[in-house]
Amino acid sequence: MIINVLQHTPNEGPGSIEAWAKQHHHDFYVYHPYQFGILPTVQQTDFLVILGGPMSPNDDLPWIAQERQLIKELLDKDVPILGVCYGAQQITKTLGCQIKKAPVKEVGWAPVELQSEKINDLPQELTVLHWHEEMFEIPEEADVLFSNENLTNQGFVLGHKAVGLQFHLEPEQNNINEIVVNDSQYIEGSVLNQTAEQIINKSIPVANRKAIFSILDYLAKAN
C-alpha cells in the first residue's frame, strides 16, 4: 500500500505513523506542499495522512485549495484519510463545514474522552498533546470520536473513509522536543497553563501509540 503524507511545517512530522507503516511494510512518502507546491495524485495514493501546521484552512493559498481538491477526489473514491489538527480541519472544510476559533486555546497535555465505539481497542480516555486554537465542525454524516471539557469536537470518524483528530497522538519524544523548541512562543495564552519544560518532560503515554495504530488499522481495512 502507498501511504502519502502531507507535512506542513518542518517540526511536525509523522512520528509513530511512520513506525506503523514500516511495521506493515507499506511504501511511505512525505510531501511538503507548503514549500515545494507538490501533491501526490489520486492514482498514486492508497492512504492519505494530512498532518498539522501553523496555517489555517481559511488561508487563501493556492496549495491549500489544491489539497482540498485532492481530499475530495480521494473521499469520492473511498480512499482512507487520516487528518491531524490542521489536517482534520482540511477534511471537514472539504465537506462543507466551517473552521473557526475554538472557545479556548489548548497547548500542552490534556485528556480527551472517547465518544464512539466505531473503532476497536480505543481507551475511554487518553492524555494527548494539544497545539491548536481553531476548531472544526463535525460533518452530518460523521460521528464525534473524542471530546473534552474545553472542546466537544476533538475528533470525528466518517465510516472507514476518514478520521480527524484535533489533537496529536503521533508524536514520539524527539517530535515533542522539536515541536516545543521551535514553537514555544505559541504556548502563551493556553488555557492549559503549562510551560515548555513541562510539555517536554511529560512522559508520552504508551496508550497513545496503541491508539494511533488502532485508528490506522481501522482505516487501512477500507483499502
mmCIF file of the C-alpha atoms, coordinates in Angstrom:
data_MODEL
# 
_entry.id   MODEL 
# 
loop_
_atom_site.group_PDB 
_atom_site.id 
_atom_site.type_symbol 
_atom_site.label_atom_id 
_atom_site.label_alt_id 
_atom_site.label_comp_id 
_atom_site.label_asym_id 
_atom_site.label_entity_id 
_atom_site.label_seq_id 
_atom_site.pdbx_PDB_ins_code 
_atom_site.Cartn_x 
_atom_site.Cartn_y 
_atom_site.Cartn_z 
_atom_site.occupancy 
_atom_site.B_iso_or_equiv 
_atom_site.pdbx_formal_charge 
_atom_site.auth_seq_id 
_atom_site.auth_comp_id 
_atom_site.auth_asym_id 
_atom_site.auth_atom_id 
_atom_site.pdbx_PDB_model_num 
ATOM 1   C CA . MET A 1 1   ? 0.000   0.000  0.000  1.00 0.00 ? 1   MET A CA 1 
ATOM 2   C CA . ILE A 1 2   ? 1.227   3.501  -0.842 1.00 0.00 ? 2   ILE A CA 1 
ATOM 3   C CA . ILE A 1 3   ? 0.854   5.897  2.084  1.00 0.00 ? 3   ILE A CA 1 
ATOM 4   C CA . ASN A 1 4   ? 1.302   9.566  1.198  1.00 0.00 ? 4   ASN A CA 1 
ATOM 5   C CA . VAL A 1 5   ? 1.832   12.079 3.984  1.00 0.00 ? 5   VAL A CA 1 
ATOM 6   C CA . LEU A 1 6   ? 1.276   15.815 3.661  1.00 0.00 ? 6   LEU A CA 1 
ATOM 7   C CA . GLN A 1 7   ? 3.583   17.601 6.106  1.00 0.00 ? 7   GLN A CA 1 
ATOM 8   C CA . HIS A 1 8   ? 3.048   21.338 6.622  1.00 0.00 ? 8   HIS A CA 1 
ATOM 9   C CA . THR A 1 9   ? 5.890   22.526 8.832  1.00 0.00 ? 9   THR A CA 1 
ATOM 10  C CA . PRO A 1 10  ? 9.370   21.111 9.488  1.00 0.00 ? 10  PRO A CA 1 
ATOM 11  C CA . ASN A 1 11  ? 8.715   20.471 13.194 1.00 0.00 ? 11  ASN A CA 1 
ATOM 12  C CA . GLU A 1 12  ? 5.507   18.399 12.864 1.00 0.00 ? 12  GLU A CA 1 
ATOM 13  C CA . GLY A 1 13  ? 6.460   15.118 11.236 1.00 0.00 ? 13  GLY A CA 1 
ATOM 14  C CA . PRO A 1 14  ? 4.649   11.773 11.036 1.00 0.00 ? 14  PRO A CA 1 
ATOM 15  C CA . GLY A 1 15  ? 6.158   10.306 14.215 1.00 0.00 ? 15  GLY A CA 1 
ATOM 16  C CA . SER A 1 16  ? 4.655   6.923  15.092 1.00 0.00 ? 16  SER A CA 1 
ATOM 17  C CA . ILE A 1 17  ? 2.563   6.922  11.887 1.00 0.00 ? 17  ILE A CA 1 
ATOM 18  C CA . GLU A 1 18  ? 5.792   6.136  10.027 1.00 0.00 ? 18  GLU A CA 1 
ATOM 19  C CA . ALA A 1 19  ? 6.540   3.366  12.530 1.00 0.00 ? 19  ALA A CA 1 
ATOM 20  C CA . TRP A 1 20  ? 3.131   1.812  11.810 1.00 0.00 ? 20  TRP A CA 1 
ATOM 21  C CA . ALA A 1 21  ? 3.764   1.987  8.056  1.00 0.00 ? 21  ALA A CA 1 
ATOM 22  C CA . LYS A 1 22  ? 7.156   0.299  8.430  1.00 0.00 ? 22  LYS A CA 1 
ATOM 23  C CA . GLN A 1 23  ? 5.674   -2.393 10.654 1.00 0.00 ? 23  GLN A CA 1 
ATOM 24  C CA . HIS A 1 24  ? 3.215   -3.262 7.882  1.00 0.00 ? 24  HIS A CA 1 
ATOM 25  C CA . HIS A 1 25  ? 5.792   -2.911 5.065  1.00 0.00 ? 25  HIS A CA 1 
ATOM 26  C CA . HIS A 1 26  ? 3.887   -0.124 3.305  1.00 0.00 ? 26  HIS A CA 1 
ATOM 27  C CA . ASP A 1 27  ? 5.507   2.315  0.894  1.00 0.00 ? 27  ASP A CA 1 
ATOM 28  C CA . PHE A 1 28  ? 5.782   5.677  2.654  1.00 0.00 ? 28  PHE A CA 1 
ATOM 29  C CA . TYR A 1 29  ? 6.233   9.112  1.053  1.00 0.00 ? 29  TYR A CA 1 
ATOM 30  C CA . VAL A 1 30  ? 6.261   12.548 2.689  1.00 0.00 ? 30  VAL A CA 1 
ATOM 31  C CA . TYR A 1 31  ? 5.264   15.635 0.684  1.00 0.00 ? 31  TYR A CA 1 
ATOM 32  C CA . HIS A 1 32  ? 5.891   19.263 1.726  1.00 0.00 ? 32  HIS A CA 1 
ATOM 33  C CA . PRO A 1 33  ? 3.316   21.268 -0.265 1.00 0.00 ? 33  PRO A CA 1 
ATOM 34  C CA . TYR A 1 34  ? 3.868   24.479 1.741  1.00 0.00 ? 34  TYR A CA 1 
ATOM 35  C CA . GLN A 1 35  ? 7.472   24.530 0.483  1.00 0.00 ? 35  GLN A CA 1 
ATOM 36  C CA . PHE A 1 36  ? 7.533   22.752 -2.868 1.00 0.00 ? 36  PHE A CA 1 
ATOM 37  C CA . GLY A 1 37  ? 3.902   23.022 -4.027 1.00 0.00 ? 37  GLY A CA 1 
ATOM 38  C CA . ILE A 1 38  ? 3.811   19.343 -4.981 1.00 0.00 ? 38  ILE A CA 1 
ATOM 39  C CA . LEU A 1 39  ? 0.998   16.947 -4.077 1.00 0.00 ? 39  LEU A CA 1 
ATOM 40  C CA . PRO A 1 40  ? 0.522   13.268 -4.866 1.00 0.00 ? 40  PRO A CA 1 
ATOM 41  C CA . THR A 1 41  ? -2.072  12.271 -7.412 1.00 0.00 ? 41  THR A CA 1 
ATOM 42  C CA . VAL A 1 42  ? -5.159  10.214 -6.671 1.00 0.00 ? 42  VAL A CA 1 
ATOM 43  C CA . GLN A 1 43  ? -3.654  7.362  -8.678 1.00 0.00 ? 43  GLN A CA 1 
ATOM 44  C CA . GLN A 1 44  ? -0.503  7.431  -6.523 1.00 0.00 ? 44  GLN A CA 1 
ATOM 45  C CA . THR A 1 45  ? -2.398  7.265  -3.218 1.00 0.00 ? 45  THR A CA 1 
ATOM 46  C CA . ASP A 1 46  ? -3.794  4.276  -1.328 1.00 0.00 ? 46  ASP A CA 1 
ATOM 47  C CA . PHE A 1 47  ? -3.895  6.066  2.033  1.00 0.00 ? 47  PHE A CA 1 
ATOM 48  C CA . LEU A 1 48  ? -3.503  9.794  2.758  1.00 0.00 ? 48  LEU A CA 1 
ATOM 49  C CA . VAL A 1 49  ? -2.257  11.319 6.022  1.00 0.00 ? 49  VAL A CA 1 
ATOM 50  C CA . ILE A 1 50  ? -2.614  15.092 6.474  1.00 0.00 ? 50  ILE A CA 1 
ATOM 51  C CA . LEU A 1 51  ? -0.517  16.440 9.331  1.00 0.00 ? 51  LEU A CA 1 
ATOM 52  C CA . GLY A 1 52  ? -0.789  19.632 11.355 1.00 0.00 ? 52  GLY A CA 1 
ATOM 53  C CA . GLY A 1 53  ? 0.725   23.031 10.713 1.00 0.00 ? 53  GLY A CA 1 
ATOM 54  C CA . PRO A 1 54  ? 0.605   26.725 11.630 1.00 0.00 ? 54  PRO A CA 1 
ATOM 55  C CA . MET A 1 55  ? -1.670  27.646 8.724  1.00 0.00 ? 55  MET A CA 1 
ATOM 56  C CA . SER A 1 56  ? -5.483  27.630 8.621  1.00 0.00 ? 56  SER A CA 1 
ATOM 57  C CA . PRO A 1 57  ? -7.745  26.047 6.013  1.00 0.00 ? 57  PRO A CA 1 
ATOM 58  C CA . ASN A 1 58  ? -9.253  29.542 5.772  1.00 0.00 ? 58  ASN A CA 1 
ATOM 59  C CA . ASP A 1 59  ? -5.971  30.966 4.443  1.00 0.00 ? 59  ASP A CA 1 
ATOM 60  C CA . ASP A 1 60  ? -6.141  31.984 0.790  1.00 0.00 ? 60  ASP A CA 1 
ATOM 61  C CA . LEU A 1 61  ? -3.203  29.983 -0.548 1.00 0.00 ? 61  LEU A CA 1 
ATOM 62  C CA . PRO A 1 62  ? -3.374  28.001 -3.810 1.00 0.00 ? 62  PRO A CA 1 
ATOM 63  C CA . TRP A 1 63  ? -1.815  24.841 -2.397 1.00 0.00 ? 63  TRP A CA 1 
ATOM 64  C CA . ILE A 1 64  ? -4.343  24.726 0.460  1.00 0.00 ? 64  ILE A CA 1 
ATOM 65  C CA . ALA A 1 65  ? -7.201  24.741 -2.053 1.00 0.00 ? 65  ALA A CA 1 
ATOM 66  C CA . GLN A 1 66  ? -5.377  22.111 -4.110 1.00 0.00 ? 66  GLN A CA 1 
ATOM 67  C CA . GLU A 1 67  ? -5.119  19.902 -1.038 1.00 0.00 ? 67  GLU A CA 1 
ATOM 68  C CA . ARG A 1 68  ? -8.878  20.064 -0.577 1.00 0.00 ? 68  ARG A CA 1 
ATOM 69  C CA . GLN A 1 69  ? -9.416  19.075 -4.200 1.00 0.00 ? 69  GLN A CA 1 
ATOM 70  C CA . LEU A 1 70  ? -7.214  16.026 -3.613 1.00 0.00 ? 70  LEU A CA 1 
ATOM 71  C CA . ILE A 1 71  ? -9.142  15.214 -0.416 1.00 0.00 ? 71  ILE A CA 1 
ATOM 72  C CA . LYS A 1 72  ? -12.462 15.465 -2.274 1.00 0.00 ? 72  LYS A CA 1 
ATOM 73  C CA . GLU A 1 73  ? -11.328 13.129 -5.039 1.00 0.00 ? 73  GLU A CA 1 
ATOM 74  C CA . LEU A 1 74  ? -9.969  10.598 -2.554 1.00 0.00 ? 74  LEU A CA 1 
ATOM 75  C CA . LEU A 1 75  ? -13.149 10.672 -0.453 1.00 0.00 ? 75  LEU A CA 1 
ATOM 76  C CA . ASP A 1 76  ? -15.198 10.130 -3.617 1.00 0.00 ? 76  ASP A CA 1 
ATOM 77  C CA . LYS A 1 77  ? -13.087 7.041  -4.334 1.00 0.00 ? 77  LYS A CA 1 
ATOM 78  C CA . ASP A 1 78  ? -13.268 5.783  -0.708 1.00 0.00 ? 78  ASP A CA 1 
ATOM 79  C CA . VAL A 1 79  ? -9.502  6.109  -0.232 1.00 0.00 ? 79  VAL A CA 1 
ATOM 80  C CA . PRO A 1 80  ? -8.864  6.290  3.535  1.00 0.00 ? 80  PRO A CA 1 
ATOM 81  C CA . ILE A 1 81  ? -7.652  9.569  5.036  1.00 0.00 ? 81  ILE A CA 1 
ATOM 82  C CA . LEU A 1 82  ? -6.295  10.482 8.465  1.00 0.00 ? 82  LEU A CA 1 
ATOM 83  C CA . GLY A 1 83  ? -6.215  14.172 9.348  1.00 0.00 ? 83  GLY A CA 1 
ATOM 84  C CA . VAL A 1 84  ? -4.356  15.592 12.358 1.00 0.00 ? 84  VAL A CA 1 
ATOM 85  C CA . CYS A 1 85  ? -5.086  19.102 13.682 1.00 0.00 ? 85  CYS A CA 1 
ATOM 86  C CA . TYR A 1 86  ? -4.957  21.306 10.552 1.00 0.00 ? 86  TYR A CA 1 
ATOM 87  C CA . GLY A 1 87  ? -5.350  18.099 8.539  1.00 0.00 ? 87  GLY A CA 1 
ATOM 88  C CA . ALA A 1 88  ? -8.625  17.246 10.268 1.00 0.00 ? 88  ALA A CA 1 
ATOM 89  C CA . GLN A 1 89  ? -9.829  20.791 9.630  1.00 0.00 ? 89  GLN A CA 1 
ATOM 90  C CA . GLN A 1 90  ? -8.995  20.437 5.940  1.00 0.00 ? 90  GLN A CA 1 
ATOM 91  C CA . ILE A 1 91  ? -11.153 17.313 5.693  1.00 0.00 ? 91  ILE A CA 1 
ATOM 92  C CA . THR A 1 92  ? -14.163 18.941 7.329  1.00 0.00 ? 92  THR A CA 1 
ATOM 93  C CA . LYS A 1 93  ? -13.815 22.119 5.271  1.00 0.00 ? 93  LYS A CA 1 
ATOM 94  C CA . THR A 1 94  ? -13.741 19.948 2.135  1.00 0.00 ? 94  THR A CA 1 
ATOM 95  C CA . LEU A 1 95  ? -17.068 18.512 3.334  1.00 0.00 ? 95  LEU A CA 1 
ATOM 96  C CA . GLY A 1 96  ? -18.593 21.988 3.655  1.00 0.00 ? 96  GLY A CA 1 
ATOM 97  C CA . CYS A 1 97  ? -18.035 22.655 7.361  1.00 0.00 ? 97  CYS A CA 1 
ATOM 98  C CA . GLN A 1 98  ? -16.726 25.847 8.941  1.00 0.00 ? 98  GLN A CA 1 
ATOM 99  C CA . ILE A 1 99  ? -13.357 26.284 10.606 1.00 0.00 ? 99  ILE A CA 1 
ATOM 100 C CA . LYS A 1 100 ? -13.381 28.902 13.343 1.00 0.00 ? 100 LYS A CA 1 
ATOM 101 C CA . LYS A 1 101 ? -11.715 29.970 16.575 1.00 0.00 ? 101 LYS A CA 1 
ATOM 102 C CA . ALA A 1 102 ? -12.170 27.488 19.408 1.00 0.00 ? 102 ALA A CA 1 
ATOM 103 C CA . PRO A 1 103 ? -13.654 28.706 22.713 1.00 0.00 ? 103 PRO A CA 1 
ATOM 104 C CA . VAL A 1 104 ? -10.167 28.450 24.274 1.00 0.00 ? 104 VAL A CA 1 
ATOM 105 C CA . LYS A 1 105 ? -6.627  27.912 23.087 1.00 0.00 ? 105 LYS A CA 1 
ATOM 106 C CA . GLU A 1 106 ? -5.245  24.486 24.046 1.00 0.00 ? 106 GLU A CA 1 
ATOM 107 C CA . VAL A 1 107 ? -1.475  23.981 24.021 1.00 0.00 ? 107 VAL A CA 1 
ATOM 108 C CA . GLY A 1 108 ? 0.000   21.182 26.115 1.00 0.00 ? 108 GLY A CA 1 
ATOM 109 C CA . TRP A 1 109 ? -1.113  17.871 27.558 1.00 0.00 ? 109 TRP A CA 1 
ATOM 110 C CA . ALA A 1 110 ? -4.756  17.263 28.467 1.00 0.00 ? 110 ALA A CA 1 
ATOM 111 C CA . PRO A 1 111 ? -7.216  14.363 28.389 1.00 0.00 ? 111 PRO A CA 1 
ATOM 112 C CA . VAL A 1 112 ? -9.844  13.570 25.780 1.00 0.00 ? 112 VAL A CA 1 
ATOM 113 C CA . GLU A 1 113 ? -12.738 11.147 26.238 1.00 0.00 ? 113 GLU A CA 1 
ATOM 114 C CA . LEU A 1 114 ? -13.964 8.578  23.723 1.00 0.00 ? 114 LEU A CA 1 
ATOM 115 C CA . GLN A 1 115 ? -17.449 9.256  22.303 1.00 0.00 ? 115 GLN A CA 1 
ATOM 116 C CA . SER A 1 116 ? -17.855 6.476  19.723 1.00 0.00 ? 116 SER A CA 1 
ATOM 117 C CA . GLU A 1 117 ? -17.254 2.723  19.731 1.00 0.00 ? 117 GLU A CA 1 
ATOM 118 C CA . LYS A 1 118 ? -16.787 2.509  15.955 1.00 0.00 ? 118 LYS A CA 1 
ATOM 119 C CA . ILE A 1 119 ? -13.051 1.928  16.226 1.00 0.00 ? 119 ILE A CA 1 
ATOM 120 C CA . ASN A 1 120 ? -11.985 -1.086 18.280 1.00 0.00 ? 120 ASN A CA 1 
ATOM 121 C CA . ASP A 1 121 ? -9.374  -1.009 21.039 1.00 0.00 ? 121 ASP A CA 1 
ATOM 122 C CA . LEU A 1 122 ? -9.526  2.716  21.828 1.00 0.00 ? 122 LEU A CA 1 
ATOM 123 C CA . PRO A 1 123 ? -9.472  3.521  25.560 1.00 0.00 ? 123 PRO A CA 1 
ATOM 124 C CA . GLN A 1 124 ? -12.182 5.588  27.196 1.00 0.00 ? 124 GLN A CA 1 
ATOM 125 C CA . GLU A 1 125 ? -9.651  8.346  27.952 1.00 0.00 ? 125 GLU A CA 1 
ATOM 126 C CA . LEU A 1 126 ? -6.317  9.426  26.506 1.00 0.00 ? 126 LEU A CA 1 
ATOM 127 C CA . THR A 1 127 ? -3.906  12.142 27.619 1.00 0.00 ? 127 THR A CA 1 
ATOM 128 C CA . VAL A 1 128 ? -2.802  13.789 24.381 1.00 0.00 ? 128 VAL A CA 1 
ATOM 129 C CA . LEU A 1 129 ? -0.808  16.736 23.059 1.00 0.00 ? 129 LEU A CA 1 
ATOM 130 C CA . HIS A 1 130 ? -2.901  19.746 22.056 1.00 0.00 ? 130 HIS A CA 1 
ATOM 131 C CA . TRP A 1 131 ? -1.457  22.514 19.863 1.00 0.00 ? 131 TRP A CA 1 
ATOM 132 C CA . HIS A 1 132 ? -4.372  24.490 18.477 1.00 0.00 ? 132 HIS A CA 1 
ATOM 133 C CA . GLU A 1 133 ? -6.700  27.457 18.782 1.00 0.00 ? 133 GLU A CA 1 
ATOM 134 C CA . GLU A 1 134 ? -9.056  26.736 15.877 1.00 0.00 ? 134 GLU A CA 1 
ATOM 135 C CA . MET A 1 135 ? -11.738 24.041 15.686 1.00 0.00 ? 135 MET A CA 1 
ATOM 136 C CA . PHE A 1 136 ? -13.737 22.138 13.102 1.00 0.00 ? 136 PHE A CA 1 
ATOM 137 C CA . GLU A 1 137 ? -17.419 21.398 12.827 1.00 0.00 ? 137 GLU A CA 1 
ATOM 138 C CA . ILE A 1 138 ? -18.432 17.740 12.559 1.00 0.00 ? 138 ILE A CA 1 
ATOM 139 C CA . PRO A 1 139 ? -19.951 16.760 9.195  1.00 0.00 ? 139 PRO A CA 1 
ATOM 140 C CA . GLU A 1 140 ? -23.529 15.475 9.465  1.00 0.00 ? 140 GLU A CA 1 
ATOM 141 C CA . GLU A 1 141 ? -22.522 12.071 8.130  1.00 0.00 ? 141 GLU A CA 1 
ATOM 142 C CA . ALA A 1 142 ? -19.707 11.661 10.704 1.00 0.00 ? 142 ALA A CA 1 
ATOM 143 C CA . ASP A 1 143 ? -19.670 10.742 14.391 1.00 0.00 ? 143 ASP A CA 1 
ATOM 144 C CA . VAL A 1 144 ? -17.889 12.585 17.183 1.00 0.00 ? 144 VAL A CA 1 
ATOM 145 C CA . LEU A 1 145 ? -14.953 10.382 18.192 1.00 0.00 ? 145 LEU A CA 1 
ATOM 146 C CA . PHE A 1 146 ? -13.361 12.354 21.054 1.00 0.00 ? 146 PHE A CA 1 
ATOM 147 C CA . SER A 1 147 ? -14.331 15.324 23.241 1.00 0.00 ? 147 SER A CA 1 
ATOM 148 C CA . ASN A 1 148 ? -13.095 17.082 26.347 1.00 0.00 ? 148 ASN A CA 1 
ATOM 149 C CA . GLU A 1 149 ? -14.272 19.804 28.719 1.00 0.00 ? 149 GLU A CA 1 
ATOM 150 C CA . ASN A 1 150 ? -12.780 22.541 26.540 1.00 0.00 ? 150 ASN A CA 1 
ATOM 151 C CA . LEU A 1 151 ? -13.972 21.402 23.127 1.00 0.00 ? 151 LEU A CA 1 
ATOM 152 C CA . THR A 1 152 ? -16.706 18.986 22.053 1.00 0.00 ? 152 THR A CA 1 
ATOM 153 C CA . ASN A 1 153 ? -15.285 18.365 18.594 1.00 0.00 ? 153 ASN A CA 1 
ATOM 154 C CA . GLN A 1 154 ? -11.882 16.862 19.364 1.00 0.00 ? 154 GLN A CA 1 
ATOM 155 C CA . GLY A 1 155 ? -12.198 14.097 16.794 1.00 0.00 ? 155 GLY A CA 1 
ATOM 156 C CA . PHE A 1 156 ? -14.522 12.507 14.265 1.00 0.00 ? 156 PHE A CA 1 
ATOM 157 C CA . VAL A 1 157 ? -14.903 9.277  12.332 1.00 0.00 ? 157 VAL A CA 1 
ATOM 158 C CA . LEU A 1 158 ? -16.516 9.170  8.886  1.00 0.00 ? 158 LEU A CA 1 
ATOM 159 C CA . GLY A 1 159 ? -17.183 5.497  8.257  1.00 0.00 ? 159 GLY A CA 1 
ATOM 160 C CA . HIS A 1 160 ? -13.985 3.835  7.045  1.00 0.00 ? 160 HIS A CA 1 
ATOM 161 C CA . LYS A 1 161 ? -13.259 6.857  4.824  1.00 0.00 ? 161 LYS A CA 1 
ATOM 162 C CA . ALA A 1 162 ? -11.744 9.317  7.246  1.00 0.00 ? 162 ALA A CA 1 
ATOM 163 C CA . VAL A 1 163 ? -10.729 10.029 10.819 1.00 0.00 ? 163 VAL A CA 1 
ATOM 164 C CA . GLY A 1 164 ? -9.885  13.524 12.019 1.00 0.00 ? 164 GLY A CA 1 
ATOM 165 C CA . LEU A 1 165 ? -8.161  14.415 15.299 1.00 0.00 ? 165 LEU A CA 1 
ATOM 166 C CA . GLN A 1 166 ? -7.876  17.980 16.572 1.00 0.00 ? 166 GLN A CA 1 
ATOM 167 C CA . PHE A 1 167 ? -5.045  16.871 18.872 1.00 0.00 ? 167 PHE A CA 1 
ATOM 168 C CA . HIS A 1 168 ? -1.824  14.881 18.365 1.00 0.00 ? 168 HIS A CA 1 
ATOM 169 C CA . LEU A 1 169 ? -1.373  11.162 19.078 1.00 0.00 ? 169 LEU A CA 1 
ATOM 170 C CA . GLU A 1 170 ? 1.515   10.670 16.660 1.00 0.00 ? 170 GLU A CA 1 
ATOM 171 C CA . PRO A 1 171 ? 4.478   12.486 18.287 1.00 0.00 ? 171 PRO A CA 1 
ATOM 172 C CA . GLU A 1 172 ? 7.310   10.491 19.800 1.00 0.00 ? 172 GLU A CA 1 
ATOM 173 C CA . GLN A 1 173 ? 9.729   12.096 22.247 1.00 0.00 ? 173 GLN A CA 1 
ATOM 174 C CA . ASN A 1 174 ? 12.045  13.567 19.609 1.00 0.00 ? 174 ASN A CA 1 
ATOM 175 C CA . ASN A 1 175 ? 8.966   15.012 17.858 1.00 0.00 ? 175 ASN A CA 1 
ATOM 176 C CA . ILE A 1 176 ? 7.758   16.632 21.095 1.00 0.00 ? 176 ILE A CA 1 
ATOM 177 C CA . ASN A 1 177 ? 11.182  18.182 21.612 1.00 0.00 ? 177 ASN A CA 1 
ATOM 178 C CA . GLU A 1 178 ? 11.216  19.525 18.054 1.00 0.00 ? 178 GLU A CA 1 
ATOM 179 C CA . ILE A 1 179 ? 7.705   20.977 18.268 1.00 0.00 ? 179 ILE A CA 1 
ATOM 180 C CA . VAL A 1 180 ? 8.356   22.751 21.565 1.00 0.00 ? 180 VAL A CA 1 
ATOM 181 C CA . VAL A 1 181 ? 11.828  24.175 20.956 1.00 0.00 ? 181 VAL A CA 1 
ATOM 182 C CA . ASN A 1 182 ? 10.779  25.625 17.611 1.00 0.00 ? 182 ASN A CA 1 
ATOM 183 C CA . ASP A 1 183 ? 7.300   26.853 18.527 1.00 0.00 ? 183 ASP A CA 1 
ATOM 184 C CA . SER A 1 184 ? 7.412   27.582 22.277 1.00 0.00 ? 184 SER A CA 1 
ATOM 185 C CA . GLN A 1 185 ? 6.070   31.116 21.775 1.00 0.00 ? 185 GLN A CA 1 
ATOM 186 C CA . TYR A 1 186 ? 2.751   29.555 20.744 1.00 0.00 ? 186 TYR A CA 1 
ATOM 187 C CA . ILE A 1 187 ? 2.230   28.263 24.298 1.00 0.00 ? 187 ILE A CA 1 
ATOM 188 C CA . GLU A 1 188 ? 1.360   31.759 25.553 1.00 0.00 ? 188 GLU A CA 1 
ATOM 189 C CA . GLY A 1 189 ? -2.365  32.191 26.197 1.00 0.00 ? 189 GLY A CA 1 
ATOM 190 C CA . SER A 1 190 ? -3.136  28.488 26.515 1.00 0.00 ? 190 SER A CA 1 
ATOM 191 C CA . VAL A 1 191 ? -5.868  27.527 28.965 1.00 0.00 ? 191 VAL A CA 1 
ATOM 192 C CA . LEU A 1 192 ? -3.748  24.510 29.978 1.00 0.00 ? 192 LEU A CA 1 
ATOM 193 C CA . ASN A 1 193 ? -1.145  26.745 31.710 1.00 0.00 ? 193 ASN A CA 1 
ATOM 194 C CA . GLN A 1 194 ? 1.865   24.518 31.025 1.00 0.00 ? 194 GLN A CA 1 
ATOM 195 C CA . THR A 1 195 ? 5.439   25.613 30.426 1.00 0.00 ? 195 THR A CA 1 
ATOM 196 C CA . ALA A 1 196 ? 7.642   24.422 27.585 1.00 0.00 ? 196 ALA A CA 1 
ATOM 197 C CA . GLU A 1 197 ? 9.681   22.406 30.099 1.00 0.00 ? 197 GLU A CA 1 
ATOM 198 C CA . GLN A 1 198 ? 6.554   20.728 31.480 1.00 0.00 ? 198 GLN A CA 1 
ATOM 199 C CA . ILE A 1 199 ? 5.369   19.783 27.994 1.00 0.00 ? 199 ILE A CA 1 
ATOM 200 C CA . ILE A 1 200 ? 8.735   18.267 27.047 1.00 0.00 ? 200 ILE A CA 1 
ATOM 201 C CA . ASN A 1 201 ? 9.186   16.429 30.353 1.00 0.00 ? 201 ASN A CA 1 
ATOM 202 C CA . LYS A 1 202 ? 5.762   14.784 30.324 1.00 0.00 ? 202 LYS A CA 1 
ATOM 203 C CA . SER A 1 203 ? 6.144   11.075 29.637 1.00 0.00 ? 203 SER A CA 1 
ATOM 204 C CA . ILE A 1 204 ? 4.243   10.157 26.482 1.00 0.00 ? 204 ILE A CA 1 
ATOM 205 C CA . PRO A 1 205 ? 1.569   7.627  27.449 1.00 0.00 ? 205 PRO A CA 1 
ATOM 206 C CA . VAL A 1 206 ? 2.095   4.183  25.931 1.00 0.00 ? 206 VAL A CA 1 
ATOM 207 C CA . ALA A 1 207 ? -1.631  4.225  25.118 1.00 0.00 ? 207 ALA A CA 1 
ATOM 208 C CA . ASN A 1 208 ? -1.128  6.987  22.536 1.00 0.00 ? 208 ASN A CA 1 
ATOM 209 C CA . ARG A 1 209 ? 0.910   4.858  20.136 1.00 0.00 ? 209 ARG A CA 1 
ATOM 210 C CA . LYS A 1 210 ? -1.523  1.982  20.584 1.00 0.00 ? 210 LYS A CA 1 
ATOM 211 C CA . ALA A 1 211 ? -4.441  4.318  19.846 1.00 0.00 ? 211 ALA A CA 1 
ATOM 212 C CA . ILE A 1 212 ? -2.976  5.790  16.651 1.00 0.00 ? 212 ILE A CA 1 
ATOM 213 C CA . PHE A 1 213 ? -2.115  2.259  15.492 1.00 0.00 ? 213 PHE A CA 1 
ATOM 214 C CA . SER A 1 214 ? -5.743  1.188  16.128 1.00 0.00 ? 214 SER A CA 1 
ATOM 215 C CA . ILE A 1 215 ? -7.021  4.153  14.107 1.00 0.00 ? 215 ILE A CA 1 
ATOM 216 C CA . LEU A 1 216 ? -4.637  3.408  11.235 1.00 0.00 ? 216 LEU A CA 1 
ATOM 217 C CA . ASP A 1 217 ? -5.617  -0.285 11.305 1.00 0.00 ? 217 ASP A CA 1 
ATOM 218 C CA . TYR A 1 218 ? -9.280  0.724  11.126 1.00 0.00 ? 218 TYR A CA 1 
ATOM 219 C CA . LEU A 1 219 ? -8.759  2.967  8.127  1.00 0.00 ? 219 LEU A CA 1 
ATOM 220 C CA . ALA A 1 220 ? -6.477  0.509  6.360  1.00 0.00 ? 220 ALA A CA 1 
ATOM 221 C CA . LYS A 1 221 ? -9.297  -2.047 6.317  1.00 0.00 ? 221 LYS A CA 1 
ATOM 222 C CA . ALA A 1 222 ? -11.071 0.159  3.778  1.00 0.00 ? 222 ALA A CA 1 
ATOM 223 C CA . ASN A 1 223 ? -8.259  -0.277 1.280  1.00 0.00 ? 223 ASN A CA 1 
# 
